Amino acid sequence: MSDLTVSNSRCQCSGCEEFFNSLASFDKHRIGRHGKDRRCLTRHEMLEAGMEKNTAGYWVTARSEGGFWSGKEPQADDLDELI
Ligand SMILES: [Zn+2]
């Protein structure tokens, strides 16, 4: 998958240029204090924080987000992110 796009829930970080599946996952990779030491987590740090890249190539907050991996049906709350 090379054609990653940005939609109203997915976003690309202008700092590290990684793609995120949701604002929650985007927020999770930004640490530190605004105007002080705000920065992005490295890929390694994101993995250590439990974040994963989904099958479409977007970072998610956790393996269960979106339900791609476990084989379970997506929850209603996840549907917006799958469209
Ligand atoms: Zn970033």
PDB file of the backbone (N, CA, C, O) and the ligand in Angstrom, with CONECT records:
HET     ZN  A 101       1
ATOM      1  N   MET A   1       0.841  -1.205   0.000  1.00  0.00           N
ATOM      2  CA  MET A   1       0.000   0.000   0.000  1.00  0.00           C
ATOM      3  C   MET A   1       0.870   1.245   0.000  1.00  0.00           C
ATOM      4  O   MET A   1       1.570   1.519   0.974  1.00  0.00           O
ATOM      5  N   SER A   2       0.827   1.987  -1.071  1.00  0.00           N
ATOM      6  CA  SER A   2       1.637   3.191  -1.091  1.00  0.00           C
ATOM      7  C   SER A   2       0.782   4.441  -1.187  1.00  0.00           C
ATOM      8  O   SER A   2       1.280   5.546  -0.973  1.00  0.00           O
ATOM      9  N   ASP A   3      -0.496   4.286  -1.504  1.00  0.00           N
ATOM     10  CA  ASP A   3      -1.344   5.460  -1.693  1.00  0.00           C
ATOM     11  C   ASP A   3      -2.102   5.796  -0.424  1.00  0.00           C
ATOM     12  O   ASP A   3      -3.325   5.675  -0.366  1.00  0.00           O
ATOM     13  N   LEU A   4      -1.378   6.213   0.574  1.00  0.00           N
ATOM     14  CA  LEU A   4      -2.031   6.604   1.815  1.00  0.00           C
ATOM     15  C   LEU A   4      -2.652   7.977   1.643  1.00  0.00           C
ATOM     16  O   LEU A   4      -2.045   8.881   1.069  1.00  0.00           O
ATOM     17  N   THR A   5      -3.844   8.118   2.137  1.00  0.00           N
ATOM     18  CA  THR A   5      -4.535   9.392   2.007  1.00  0.00           C
ATOM     19  C   THR A   5      -4.955   9.893   3.374  1.00  0.00           C
ATOM     20  O   THR A   5      -4.892   9.167   4.366  1.00  0.00           O
ATOM     21  N   VAL A   6      -5.380  11.128   3.409  1.00  0.00           N
ATOM     22  CA  VAL A   6      -5.811  11.751   4.647  1.00  0.00           C
ATOM     23  C   VAL A   6      -7.310  12.044   4.534  1.00  0.00           C
ATOM     24  O   VAL A   6      -7.756  12.650   3.559  1.00  0.00           O
ATOM     25  N   SER A   7      -8.070  11.620   5.514  1.00  0.00           N
ATOM     26  CA  SER A   7      -9.498  11.900   5.525  1.00  0.00           C
ATOM     27  C   SER A   7      -9.830  12.669   6.789  1.00  0.00           C
ATOM     28  O   SER A   7      -8.935  13.146   7.487  1.00  0.00           O
ATOM     29  N   ASN A   8     -11.120  12.791   7.082  1.00  0.00           N
ATOM     30  CA  ASN A   8     -11.474  13.603   8.246  1.00  0.00           C
ATOM     31  C   ASN A   8     -11.067  12.964   9.559  1.00  0.00           C
ATOM     32  O   ASN A   8     -10.971  13.668  10.565  1.00  0.00           O
ATOM     33  N   SER A   9     -10.826  11.671   9.595  1.00  0.00           N
ATOM     34  CA  SER A   9     -10.361  11.084  10.848  1.00  0.00           C
ATOM     35  C   SER A   9      -8.897  10.680  10.770  1.00  0.00           C
ATOM     36  O   SER A   9      -8.190  10.693  11.777  1.00  0.00           O
ATOM     37  N   ARG A  10      -8.447  10.323   9.585  1.00  0.00           N
ATOM     38  CA  ARG A  10      -7.041   9.974   9.440  1.00  0.00           C
ATOM     39  C   ARG A  10      -6.234  11.257   9.248  1.00  0.00           C
ATOM     40  O   ARG A  10      -6.742  12.254   8.735  1.00  0.00           O
ATOM     41  N   CYS A  11      -4.988  11.214   9.664  1.00  0.00           N
ATOM     42  CA  CYS A  11      -4.183  12.416   9.530  1.00  0.00           C
ATOM     43  C   CYS A  11      -2.717  12.044   9.352  1.00  0.00           C
ATOM     44  O   CYS A  11      -2.283  10.948   9.707  1.00  0.00           O
ATOM     45  N   GLN A  12      -1.981  12.976   8.799  1.00  0.00           N
ATOM     46  CA  GLN A  12      -0.543  12.806   8.656  1.00  0.00           C
ATOM     47  C   GLN A  12       0.133  13.836   9.530  1.00  0.00           C
ATOM     48  O   GLN A  12      -0.262  15.001   9.549  1.00  0.00           O
ATOM     49  N   CYS A  13       1.139  13.413  10.246  1.00  0.00           N
ATOM     50  CA  CYS A  13       1.878  14.326  11.105  1.00  0.00           C
ATOM     51  C   CYS A  13       2.828  15.162  10.263  1.00  0.00           C
ATOM     52  O   CYS A  13       3.574  14.630   9.441  1.00  0.00           O
ATOM     53  N   SER A  14       2.795  16.478  10.472  1.00  0.00           N
ATOM     54  CA  SER A  14       3.704  17.345   9.722  1.00  0.00           C
ATOM     55  C   SER A  14       5.120  17.259  10.266  1.00  0.00           C
ATOM     56  O   SER A  14       6.070  17.699   9.619  1.00  0.00           O
ATOM     57  N   GLY A  15       5.258  16.690  11.460  1.00  0.00           N
ATOM     58  CA  GLY A  15       6.584  16.568  12.056  1.00  0.00           C
ATOM     59  C   GLY A  15       7.331  15.350  11.554  1.00  0.00           C
ATOM     60  O   GLY A  15       8.414  15.468  10.981  1.00  0.00           O
ATOM     61  N   CYS A  16       6.750  14.175  11.770  1.00  0.00           N
ATOM     62  CA  CYS A  16       7.456  12.941  11.407  1.00  0.00           C
ATOM     63  C   CYS A  16       6.937  12.336  10.113  1.00  0.00           C
ATOM     64  O   CYS A  16       7.504  11.363   9.615  1.00  0.00           O
ATOM     65  N   GLU A  17       5.848  12.906   9.553  1.00  0.00           N
ATOM     66  CA  GLU A  17       5.281  12.475   8.284  1.00  0.00           C
ATOM     67  C   GLU A  17       4.704  11.072   8.328  1.00  0.00           C
ATOM     68  O   GLU A  17       4.486  10.460   7.283  1.00  0.00           O
ATOM     69  N   GLU A  18       4.455  10.557   9.522  1.00  0.00           N
ATOM     70  CA  GLU A  18       3.765   9.276   9.637  1.00  0.00           C
ATOM     71  C   GLU A  18       2.261   9.508   9.481  1.00  0.00           C
ATOM     72  O   GLU A  18       1.758  10.597   9.757  1.00  0.00           O
ATOM     73  N   PHE A  19       1.549   8.460   9.033  1.00  0.00           N
ATOM     74  CA  PHE A  19       0.099   8.533   8.887  1.00  0.00           C
ATOM     75  C   PHE A  19      -0.563   7.882  10.097  1.00  0.00           C
ATOM     76  O   PHE A  19      -0.100   6.861  10.605  1.00  0.00           O
ATOM     77  N   PHE A  20      -1.657   8.499  10.546  1.00  0.00           N
ATOM     78  CA  PHE A  20      -2.359   8.000  11.728  1.00  0.00           C
ATOM     79  C   PHE A  20      -3.815   7.731  11.402  1.00  0.00           C
ATOM     80  O   PHE A  20      -4.459   8.474  10.662  1.00  0.00           O
ATOM     81  N   ASN A  21      -4.315   6.644  11.978  1.00  0.00           N
ATOM     82  CA  ASN A  21      -5.672   6.208  11.660  1.00  0.00           C
ATOM     83  C   ASN A  21      -6.739   7.050  12.349  1.00  0.00           C
ATOM     84  O   ASN A  21      -7.897   7.056  11.932  1.00  0.00           O
ATOM     85  N   SER A  22      -6.350   7.752  13.390  1.00  0.00           N
ATOM     86  CA  SER A  22      -7.329   8.540  14.140  1.00  0.00           C
ATOM     87  C   SER A  22      -6.603   9.643  14.888  1.00  0.00           C
ATOM     88  O   SER A  22      -5.382   9.617  15.046  1.00  0.00           O
ATOM     89  N   LEU A  23      -7.385  10.611  15.344  1.00  0.00           N
ATOM     90  CA  LEU A  23      -6.787  11.666  16.161  1.00  0.00           C
ATOM     91  C   LEU A  23      -6.223  11.088  17.449  1.00  0.00           C
ATOM     92  O   LEU A  23      -5.224  11.578  17.975  1.00  0.00           O
ATOM     93  N   ALA A  24      -6.871  10.039  17.956  1.00  0.00           N
ATOM     94  CA  ALA A  24      -6.390   9.429  19.198  1.00  0.00           C
ATOM     95  C   ALA A  24      -4.984   8.866  19.023  1.00  0.00           C
ATOM     96  O   ALA A  24      -4.124   9.031  19.889  1.00  0.00           O
ATOM     97  N   SER A  25      -4.764   8.202  17.898  1.00  0.00           N
ATOM     98  CA  SER A  25      -3.430   7.641  17.690  1.00  0.00           C
ATOM     99  C   SER A  25      -2.413   8.748  17.417  1.00  0.00           C
ATOM    100  O   SER A  25      -1.257   8.666  17.833  1.00  0.00           O
ATOM    101  N   PHE A  26      -2.869   9.789  16.707  1.00  0.00           N
ATOM    102  CA  PHE A  26      -1.981  10.933  16.476  1.00  0.00           C
ATOM    103  C   PHE A  26      -1.574  11.569  17.805  1.00  0.00           C
ATOM    104  O   PHE A  26      -0.396  11.826  18.057  1.00  0.00           O
ATOM    105  N   ASP A  27      -2.579  11.814  18.649  1.00  0.00           N
ATOM    106  CA  ASP A  27      -2.297  12.429  19.949  1.00  0.00           C
ATOM    107  C   ASP A  27      -1.336  11.591  20.773  1.00  0.00           C
ATOM    108  O   ASP A  27      -0.477  12.113  21.483  1.00  0.00           O
ATOM    109  N   LYS A  28      -1.501  10.268  20.663  1.00  0.00           N
ATOM    110  CA  LYS A  28      -0.696   9.382  21.494  1.00  0.00           C
ATOM    111  C   LYS A  28       0.789   9.465  21.134  1.00  0.00           C
ATOM    112  O   LYS A  28       1.649   9.221  21.980  1.00  0.00           O
ATOM    113  N   HIS A  29       1.086   9.809  19.885  1.00  0.00           N
ATOM    114  CA  HIS A  29       2.497   9.821  19.476  1.00  0.00           C
ATOM    115  C   HIS A  29       3.154  11.186  19.714  1.00  0.00           C
ATOM    116  O   HIS A  29       4.349  11.358  19.471  1.00  0.00           O
ATOM    117  N   ARG A  30       2.363  12.151  20.191  1.00  0.00           N
ATOM    118  CA  ARG A  30       2.918  13.471  20.508  1.00  0.00           C
ATOM    119  C   ARG A  30       3.067  13.576  22.022  1.00  0.00           C
ATOM    120  O   ARG A  30       2.093  13.450  22.764  1.00  0.00           O
ATOM    121  N   ILE A  31       4.278  13.804  22.460  1.00  0.00           N
ATOM    122  CA  ILE A  31       4.521  13.872  23.902  1.00  0.00           C
ATOM    123  C   ILE A  31       5.222  15.174  24.244  1.00  0.00           C
ATOM    124  O   ILE A  31       5.639  15.924  23.362  1.00  0.00           O
ATOM    125  N   GLY A  32       5.343  15.427  25.526  1.00  0.00           N
ATOM    126  CA  GLY A  32       6.009  16.640  25.970  1.00  0.00           C
ATOM    127  C   GLY A  32       5.033  17.782  26.109  1.00  0.00           C
ATOM    128  O   GLY A  32       3.832  17.617  25.895  1.00  0.00           O
ATOM    129  N   ARG A  33       5.551  18.943  26.468  1.00  0.00           N
ATOM    130  CA  ARG A  33       4.723  20.116  26.722  1.00  0.00           C
ATOM    131  C   ARG A  33       4.743  21.058  25.535  1.00  0.00           C
ATOM    132  O   ARG A  33       5.786  21.279  24.919  1.00  0.00           O
ATOM    133  N   HIS A  34       3.581  21.611  25.219  1.00  0.00           N
ATOM    134  CA  HIS A  34       3.487  22.566  24.111  1.00  0.00           C
ATOM    135  C   HIS A  34       4.457  23.724  24.337  1.00  0.00           C
ATOM    136  O   HIS A  34       4.510  24.292  25.428  1.00  0.00           O
ATOM    137  N   GLY A  35       5.211  24.064  23.319  1.00  0.00           N
ATOM    138  CA  GLY A  35       6.108  25.201  23.389  1.00  0.00           C
ATOM    139  C   GLY A  35       7.369  24.942  24.198  1.00  0.00           C
ATOM    140  O   GLY A  35       8.229  25.814  24.318  1.00  0.00           O
ATOM    141  N   LYS A  36       7.473  23.733  24.753  1.00  0.00           N
ATOM    142  CA  LYS A  36       8.651  23.396  25.569  1.00  0.00           C
ATOM    143  C   LYS A  36       9.451  22.297  24.891  1.00  0.00           C
ATOM    144  O   LYS A  36      10.425  22.547  24.180  1.00  0.00           O
ATOM    145  N   ASP A  37       9.007  21.076  25.136  1.00  0.00           N
ATOM    146  CA  ASP A  37       9.755  19.941  24.584  1.00  0.00           C
ATOM    147  C   ASP A  37       8.820  19.007  23.822  1.00  0.00           C
ATOM    148  O   ASP A  37       8.988  17.787  23.828  1.00  0.00           O
ATOM    149  N   ARG A  38       7.821  19.618  23.159  1.00  0.00           N
ATOM    150  CA  ARG A  38       6.864  18.830  22.387  1.00  0.00           C
ATOM    151  C   ARG A  38       7.590  18.133  21.250  1.00  0.00           C
ATOM    152  O   ARG A  38       8.379  18.752  20.537  1.00  0.00           O
ATOM    153  N   ARG A  39       7.324  16.848  21.081  1.00  0.00           N
ATOM    154  CA  ARG A  39       7.958  16.111  19.992  1.00  0.00           C
ATOM    155  C   ARG A  39       7.149  14.857  19.670  1.00  0.00           C
ATOM    156  O   ARG A  39       6.212  14.495  20.382  1.00  0.00           O
ATOM    157  N   CYS A  40       7.537  14.215  18.591  1.00  0.00           N
ATOM    158  CA  CYS A  40       6.917  12.958  18.187  1.00  0.00           C
ATOM    159  C   CYS A  40       7.663  11.799  18.827  1.00  0.00           C
ATOM    160  O   CYS A  40       8.874  11.856  19.039  1.00  0.00           O
ATOM    161  N   LEU A  41       6.910  10.742  19.129  1.00  0.00           N
ATOM    162  CA  LEU A  41       7.569   9.501  19.479  1.00  0.00           C
ATOM    163  C   LEU A  41       8.261   8.946  18.234  1.00  0.00           C
ATOM    164  O   LEU A  41       7.787   9.128  17.112  1.00  0.00           O
ATOM    165  N   THR A  42       9.369   8.277  18.444  1.00  0.00           N
ATOM    166  CA  THR A  42       9.989   7.564  17.328  1.00  0.00           C
ATOM    167  C   THR A  42       9.169   6.316  17.031  1.00  0.00           C
ATOM    168  O   THR A  42       8.336   5.909  17.841  1.00  0.00           O
ATOM    169  N   ARG A  43       9.401   5.716  15.884  1.00  0.00           N
ATOM    170  CA  ARG A  43       8.686   4.470  15.564  1.00  0.00           C
ATOM    171  C   ARG A  43       8.895   3.429  16.666  1.00  0.00           C
ATOM    172  O   ARG A  43       7.961   2.730  17.059  1.00  0.00           O
ATOM    173  N   HIS A  44      10.106   3.338  17.147  1.00  0.00           N
ATOM    174  CA  HIS A  44      10.406   2.367  18.191  1.00  0.00           C
ATOM    175  C   HIS A  44       9.608   2.680  19.456  1.00  0.00           C
ATOM    176  O   HIS A  44       9.070   1.783  20.105  1.00  0.00           O
ATOM    177  N   GLU A  45       9.543   3.966  19.793  1.00  0.00           N
ATOM    178  CA  GLU A  45       8.794   4.362  20.987  1.00  0.00           C
ATOM    179  C   GLU A  45       7.297   4.112  20.816  1.00  0.00           C
ATOM    180  O   GLU A  45       6.612   3.739  21.768  1.00  0.00           O
ATOM    181  N   MET A  46       6.800   4.317  19.613  1.00  0.00           N
ATOM    182  CA  MET A  46       5.381   4.050  19.370  1.00  0.00           C
ATOM    183  C   MET A  46       5.079   2.568  19.561  1.00  0.00           C
ATOM    184  O   MET A  46       4.062   2.210  20.155  1.00  0.00           O
ATOM    185  N   LEU A  47       5.949   1.719  19.064  1.00  0.00           N
ATOM    186  CA  LEU A  47       5.753   0.277  19.236  1.00  0.00           C
ATOM    187  C   LEU A  47       5.812  -0.092  20.712  1.00  0.00           C
ATOM    188  O   LEU A  47       5.031  -0.915  21.189  1.00  0.00           O
ATOM    189  N   GLU A  48       6.737   0.519  21.423  1.00  0.00           N
ATOM    190  CA  GLU A  48       6.852   0.236  22.851  1.00  0.00           C
ATOM    191  C   GLU A  48       5.623   0.708  23.610  1.00  0.00           C
ATOM    192  O   GLU A  48       5.270   0.140  24.643  1.00  0.00           O
ATOM    193  N   ALA A  49       4.964   1.759  23.094  1.00  0.00           N
ATOM    194  CA  ALA A  49       3.754   2.274  23.736  1.00  0.00           C
ATOM    195  C   ALA A  49       2.536   1.440  23.378  1.00  0.00           C
ATOM    196  O   ALA A  49       1.427   1.741  23.819  1.00  0.00           O
ATOM    197  N   GLY A  50       2.730   0.399  22.588  1.00  0.00           N
ATOM    198  CA  GLY A  50       1.629  -0.482  22.234  1.00  0.00           C
ATOM    199  C   GLY A  50       0.952  -0.116  20.932  1.00  0.00           C
ATOM    200  O   GLY A  50      -0.022  -0.754  20.532  1.00  0.00           O
ATOM    201  N   MET A  51       1.463   0.913  20.264  1.00  0.00           N
ATOM    202  CA  MET A  51       0.869   1.316  18.995  1.00  0.00           C
ATOM    203  C   MET A  51       1.323   0.357  17.896  1.00  0.00           C
ATOM    204  O   MET A  51       2.372  -0.280  17.994  1.00  0.00           O
ATOM    205  N   GLU A  52       0.503   0.271  16.848  1.00  0.00           N
ATOM    206  CA  GLU A  52       0.800  -0.621  15.740  1.00  0.00           C
ATOM    207  C   GLU A  52       0.429   0.069  14.442  1.00  0.00           C
ATOM    208  O   GLU A  52      -0.405   0.975  14.426  1.00  0.00           O
ATOM    209  N   LYS A  53       1.049  -0.360  13.359  1.00  0.00           N
ATOM    210  CA  LYS A  53       0.575   0.069  12.049  1.00  0.00           C
ATOM    211  C   LYS A  53      -0.458  -0.941  11.581  1.00  0.00           C
ATOM    212  O   LYS A  53      -0.217  -2.147  11.636  1.00  0.00           O
ATOM    213  N   ASN A  54      -1.604  -0.460  11.123  1.00  0.00           N
ATOM    214  CA  ASN A  54      -2.611  -1.400  10.645  1.00  0.00           C
ATOM    215  C   ASN A  54      -2.275  -1.866   9.238  1.00  0.00           C
ATOM    216  O   ASN A  54      -1.282  -1.451   8.641  1.00  0.00           O
ATOM    217  N   THR A  55      -3.127  -2.735   8.730  1.00  0.00           N
ATOM    218  CA  THR A  55      -2.834  -3.342   7.429  1.00  0.00           C
ATOM    219  C   THR A  55      -2.831  -2.320   6.305  1.00  0.00           C
ATOM    220  O   THR A  55      -2.241  -2.556   5.252  1.00  0.00           O
ATOM    221  N   ALA A  56      -3.489  -1.181   6.521  1.00  0.00           N
ATOM    222  CA  ALA A  56      -3.514  -0.131   5.500  1.00  0.00           C
ATOM    223  C   ALA A  56      -2.314   0.800   5.608  1.00  0.00           C
ATOM    224  O   ALA A  56      -2.115   1.662   4.752  1.00  0.00           O
ATOM    225  N   GLY A  57      -1.511   0.629   6.661  1.00  0.00           N
ATOM    226  CA  GLY A  57      -0.307   1.432   6.801  1.00  0.00           C
ATOM    227  C   GLY A  57      -0.449   2.639   7.710  1.00  0.00           C
ATOM    228  O   GLY A  57       0.428   3.502   7.753  1.00  0.00           O
ATOM    229  N   TYR A  58      -1.559   2.696   8.436  1.00  0.00           N
ATOM    230  CA  TYR A  58      -1.774   3.810   9.359  1.00  0.00           C
ATOM    231  C   TYR A  58      -1.489   3.351  10.782  1.00  0.00           C
ATOM    232  O   TYR A  58      -1.817   2.228  11.163  1.00  0.00           O
ATOM    233  N   TRP A  59      -0.878   4.230  11.557  1.00  0.00           N
ATOM    234  CA  TRP A  59      -0.653   3.932  12.967  1.00  0.00           C
ATOM    235  C   TRP A  59      -1.982   3.947  13.713  1.00  0.00           C
ATOM    236  O   TRP A  59      -2.822   4.818  13.488  1.00  0.00           O
ATOM    237  N   VAL A  60      -2.161   2.981  14.598  1.00  0.00           N
ATOM    238  CA  VAL A  60      -3.339   2.932  15.462  1.00  0.00           C
ATOM    239  C   VAL A  60      -2.867   2.899  16.908  1.00  0.00           C
ATOM    240  O   VAL A  60      -1.707   2.592  17.187  1.00  0.00           O
ATOM    241  N   THR A  61      -3.776   3.218  17.826  1.00  0.00           N
ATOM    242  CA  THR A  61      -3.365   3.322  19.228  1.00  0.00           C
ATOM    243  C   THR A  61      -3.023   1.970  19.813  1.00  0.00           C
ATOM    244  O   THR A  61      -2.180   1.872  20.705  1.00  0.00           O
ATOM    245  N   ALA A  62      -3.660   0.935  19.326  1.00  0.00           N
ATOM    246  CA  ALA A  62      -3.410  -0.392  19.863  1.00  0.00           C
ATOM    247  C   ALA A  62      -3.819  -1.428  18.837  1.00  0.00           C
ATOM    248  O   ALA A  62      -4.532  -1.125  17.881  1.00  0.00           O
ATOM    249  N   ARG A  63      -3.368  -2.640  19.040  1.00  0.00           N
ATOM    250  CA  ARG A  63      -3.601  -3.703  18.080  1.00  0.00           C
ATOM    251  C   ARG A  63      -5.096  -3.919  17.822  1.00  0.00           C
ATOM    252  O   ARG A  63      -5.493  -4.309  16.723  1.00  0.00           O
ATOM    253  N   SER A  64      -5.915  -3.665  18.840  1.00  0.00           N
ATOM    254  CA  SER A  64      -7.335  -3.987  18.702  1.00  0.00           C
ATOM    255  C   SER A  64      -8.112  -2.922  17.954  1.00  0.00           C
ATOM    256  O   SER A  64      -9.251  -3.163  17.555  1.00  0.00           O
ATOM    257  N   GLU A  65      -7.529  -1.756  17.755  1.00  0.00           N
ATOM    258  CA  GLU A  65      -8.261  -0.671  17.100  1.00  0.00           C
ATOM    259  C   GLU A  65      -8.621  -1.066  15.672  1.00  0.00           C
ATOM    260  O   GLU A  65      -7.749  -1.392  14.867  1.00  0.00           O
ATOM    261  N   GLY A  66      -9.926  -1.030  15.365  1.00  0.00           N
ATOM    262  CA  GLY A  66     -10.352  -1.368  14.025  1.00  0.00           C
ATOM    263  C   GLY A  66     -10.637  -2.841  13.825  1.00  0.00           C
ATOM    264  O   GLY A  66     -11.334  -3.214  12.881  1.00  0.00           O
ATOM    265  N   GLY A  67     -10.113  -3.679  14.693  1.00  0.00           N
ATOM    266  CA  GLY A  67     -10.441  -5.089  14.651  1.00  0.00           C
ATOM    267  C   GLY A  67      -9.892  -5.844  13.459  1.00  0.00           C
ATOM    268  O   GLY A  67     -10.429  -6.896  13.116  1.00  0.00           O
ATOM    269  N   PHE A  68      -8.862  -5.363  12.823  1.00  0.00           N
ATOM    270  CA  PHE A  68      -8.330  -6.047  11.655  1.00  0.00           C
ATOM    271  C   PHE A  68      -7.636  -7.361  12.015  1.00  0.00           C
ATOM    272  O   PHE A  68      -7.669  -8.321  11.246  1.00  0.00           O
ATOM    273  N   TRP A  69      -7.026  -7.390  13.159  1.00  0.00           N
ATOM    274  CA  TRP A  69      -6.080  -8.456  13.443  1.00  0.00           C
ATOM    275  C   TRP A  69      -6.690  -9.643  14.152  1.00  0.00           C
ATOM    276  O   TRP A  69      -6.308 -10.788  13.911  1.00  0.00           O
ATOM    277  N   SER A  70      -7.646  -9.365  15.034  1.00  0.00           N
ATOM    278  CA  SER A  70      -8.178 -10.433  15.873  1.00  0.00           C
ATOM    279  C   SER A  70      -9.236 -11.239  15.132  1.00  0.00           C
ATOM    280  O   SER A  70      -9.599 -12.329  15.575  1.00  0.00           O
ATOM    281  N   GLY A  71      -9.734 -10.727  14.022  1.00  0.00           N
ATOM    282  CA  GLY A  71     -10.750 -11.446  13.298  1.00  0.00           C
ATOM    283  C   GLY A  71     -12.158 -11.165  13.788  1.00  0.00           C
ATOM    284  O   GLY A  71     -13.132 -11.641  13.204  1.00  0.00           O
ATOM    285  N   LYS A  72     -12.265 -10.394  14.858  1.00  0.00           N
ATOM    286  CA  LYS A  72     -13.607 -10.070  15.363  1.00  0.00           C
ATOM    287  C   LYS A  72     -14.236  -9.005  14.479  1.00  0.00           C
ATOM    288  O   LYS A  72     -13.543  -8.300  13.745  1.00  0.00           O
ATOM    289  N   GLU A  73     -15.541  -8.897  14.556  1.00  0.00           N
ATOM    290  CA  GLU A  73     -16.235  -7.873  13.788  1.00  0.00           C
ATOM    291  C   GLU A  73     -15.902  -6.505  14.356  1.00  0.00           C
ATOM    292  O   GLU A  73     -15.804  -6.347  15.573  1.00  0.00           O
ATOM    293  N   PRO A  74     -15.726  -5.512  13.489  1.00  0.00           N
ATOM    294  CA  PRO A  74     -15.466  -4.154  13.988  1.00  0.00           C
ATOM    295  C   PRO A  74     -16.615  -3.665  14.849  1.00  0.00           C
ATOM    296  O   PRO A  74     -17.783  -3.919  14.557  1.00  0.00           O
ATOM    297  N   GLN A  75     -16.272  -2.974  15.892  1.00  0.00           N
ATOM    298  CA  GLN A  75     -17.302  -2.392  16.739  1.00  0.00           C
ATOM    299  C   GLN A  75     -17.886  -1.157  16.054  1.00  0.00           C
ATOM    300  O   GLN A  75     -17.260  -0.572  15.170  1.00  0.00           O
ATOM    301  N   ALA A  76     -19.091  -0.767  16.472  1.00  0.00           N
ATOM    302  CA  ALA A  76     -19.754   0.374  15.844  1.00  0.00           C
ATOM    303  C   ALA A  76     -18.874   1.625  15.904  1.00  0.00           C
ATOM    304  O   ALA A  76     -18.838   2.422  14.967  1.00  0.00           O
ATOM    305  N   ASP A  77     -18.177   1.775  17.008  1.00  0.00           N
ATOM    306  CA  ASP A  77     -17.342   2.960  17.167  1.00  0.00           C
ATOM    307  C   ASP A  77     -16.181   2.976  16.181  1.00  0.00           C
ATOM    308  O   ASP A  77     -15.613   4.033  15.906  1.00  0.00           O
ATOM    309  N   ASP A  78     -15.829   1.814  15.651  1.00  0.00           N
ATOM    310  CA  ASP A  78     -14.694   1.738  14.747  1.00  0.00           C
ATOM    311  C   ASP A  78     -15.088   2.000  13.304  1.00  0.00           C
ATOM    312  O   ASP A  78     -14.228   2.271  12.466  1.00  0.00           O
ATOM    313  N   LEU A  79     -16.369   1.923  13.008  1.00  0.00           N
ATOM    314  CA  LEU A  79     -16.777   1.938  11.607  1.00  0.00           C
ATOM    315  C   LEU A  79     -16.372   3.222  10.895  1.00  0.00           C
ATOM    316  O   LEU A  79     -15.993   3.192   9.724  1.00  0.00           O
ATOM    317  N   ASP A  80     -16.450   4.334  11.588  1.00  0.00           N
ATOM    318  CA  ASP A  80     -16.081   5.599  10.951  1.00  0.00           C
ATOM    319  C   ASP A  80     -14.654   5.564  10.453  1.00  0.00           C
ATOM    320  O   ASP A  80     -14.322   6.195   9.449  1.00  0.00           O
ATOM    321  N   GLU A  81     -13.816   4.832  11.150  1.00  0.00           N
ATOM    322  CA  GLU A  81     -12.414   4.807  10.769  1.00  0.00           C
ATOM    323  C   GLU A  81     -12.137   3.820   9.642  1.00  0.00           C
ATOM    324  O   GLU A  81     -11.062   3.840   9.043  1.00  0.00           O
ATOM    325  N   LEU A  82     -13.094   2.968   9.358  1.00  0.00           N
ATOM    326  CA  LEU A  82     -12.870   1.953   8.335  1.00  0.00           C
ATOM    327  C   LEU A  82     -13.372   2.398   6.974  1.00  0.00           C
ATOM    328  O   LEU A  82     -13.009   1.816   5.952  1.00  0.00           O
ATOM    329  N   ILE A  83     -14.185   3.403   6.960  1.00  0.00           N
ATOM    330  CA  ILE A  83     -14.775   3.860   5.688  1.00  0.00           C
ATOM    331  C   ILE A  83     -13.742   4.627   4.881  1.00  0.00           C
ATOM    332  O   ILE A  83     -14.041   5.094   3.782  1.00  0.00           O
TER     333      ILE A  83
HETATM  334 ZN    ZN A 101       4.787  12.957  14.386  1.00  0.00          ZN2+
END
